[in-house]
Amino acid sequence: MLKIHSLKDAIWVELYKTDATEITNVIQKYKLPRNIKGYMLDKHEHSRFEYDDFKDYSILIMRALRSKKIDKVKTSPAVVVIKDNLIVTKNNKSFNKISDEGECTKFDLIFDFLVEISNPYFAKIDNINAQAEKLQSKNRSVNNKKTTRSFKFKKMI
């Protein structure tokens, strides 16, 4: 799917649940580098930020959680392309955090997008921390004297 938004200082093209044809059309319409298509379609793309001085665009790729379930950790790339006054995002779901698009700047959008991608990780981290605290409280009852061993070192000649 494709949504086009007008920001205060840019046009935002939002792609979600999209296919190769739609990505190709956006790349052609906005004269973006063709290699962006591969970044958007590669489900194993690694997180990173790149700036291409020659083609004058930036790309940010993050791994976004596909499920909010605590026991599953499956990710897919979320992509942000920045070229002049154009931002193209590609994610598996629509991003509906902007209340007043006309007042939102491209940097507001990018920051909000990063927060949206990062927030689901915090629930997973909180769950891991809770499990670690449970294990630590169980281990406190173990007597350290029973687990300590003494070693005697022989002088080596």
N, C-alpha and C positions, 0 to 999 in steps of 0.2 A: 504494500500500500504506500501511497505517497501523499504527503500533506505539505503545502507551502505556506509559510508563515512570514509576516512582515514584522521585523524587529525595528527598534529605534535606529540602528545603524547598519542593518544587514538584512538579507533575505535568508531564511532558514528553510532548507529542503529536508524534510524528515521522511526517511525510509524505514519501514518496519514490516515484518512478515512479507518480504519482497522477493523477487526473483531476478535472474540474470538480465532478462529483457528490460525490466524497469530500471535497473542500475545502469545498463548501457544507454538507455534513453536520457537519463539524468546527466551522465558523463558527456554525451554528445551535445545536449542542449546547453549546458553550462561550460562547455569547452574545458573539461577537467582531464588530467592525464589518464590514459587508458589503464595503467597499472593499478589504479585505485579499485577497479572492479575485482581484481584478484584478492586484494586485501579484504574487501567486503564479503566475498563469497567463501573464503578459506576458513572453515570452521575451526582450524587449528592455529590460526594466526596468533602470534605472541604479542603481549602488551609492549608498547613502545611509543615514542614520539619521534617524528622525523620532520625535517624541514628541507625542502628541495629548493635551493637557491636559483637554479636554472629555470625551473618551471614555476617558481614563486607560489608554492602552496605548502601547507603544513598538514600533517595527518597524525592523529592521536588514536591509538588502538588500546582498548582495555578489555579485560576478560570480565564479562558480566554473568552473574548467576542466572541460570535459566529457570530455576525452581526455588521457591522460598522454603521448601521442606527442609527441616533441620538435618535429616539423615542423608540427603542427597546433595552432592556437590558436582553439578554439571555446569559448564560455562560455555559461552560463545562470545565471539568478538563484538564489541560495540565500537563503532568507528565514528570519528569526528574529522571532517575535512574542512580546512579553512583556506579560502582563496579570496583575497580582496574583501569585498562586502558580501561574501557568500559563505554560508555554513551548510554543509551537508552532513547529516547524521544517519547512521544505519544501526538499528538495534532490533531485537526480536519483538519488542513491544512498543507501543506508542508512548511518547513522553509527554505527559499532560501537566507538568509542574508550573507552567507559565500562566499567570492569571491575566496580565495585561501586556500582551505582546508588543504593543506600540511603545511602551516605556522600557522594555527589556533590551539591554544591549547584547552584543554577541558574546562579551565576556561573562555577563550574567548567565546567559544560556549555557555556555561551556562549563562554568562552575556548577550550576544546578544539575547539568547532565552528569558531571563527575560525582556529585553527591548522590544522585539517584542510583548510579551504578555501584557506588561504594557501600551504601546503607545496608543492603542485604548481607554483606559480609560481617557486619557488626553483630547481627543476631547469631550467626554461626560462631563467632569468636566468644560471645557471651556464653553460649552453650558449652564450648570447650573449657572455658574458665570455670564454669559451675561443676563440670565433671572432674576437673583437676582439683578443685577445692574438696570435693567428696573423697577423692583418693587420698589427699593429704590428711584429711581428718581421720581416716581409717588408719593411716600409717603412723599417726602420732601415738597410737596405743601400743605399737610394737616397741618392745624394750630394745634399745640400741645395744645394750651389753650382750644380748644374745646374738646379735648380728655382727659384732666386732670380732675380728680374728687378729691374733698377734703372729707376726712373722719374725723369725730369727734369720738374720743374714749371716752367712759364713764368709769369712775372709777368703777371697780368691787369691791364689798364689800363681 
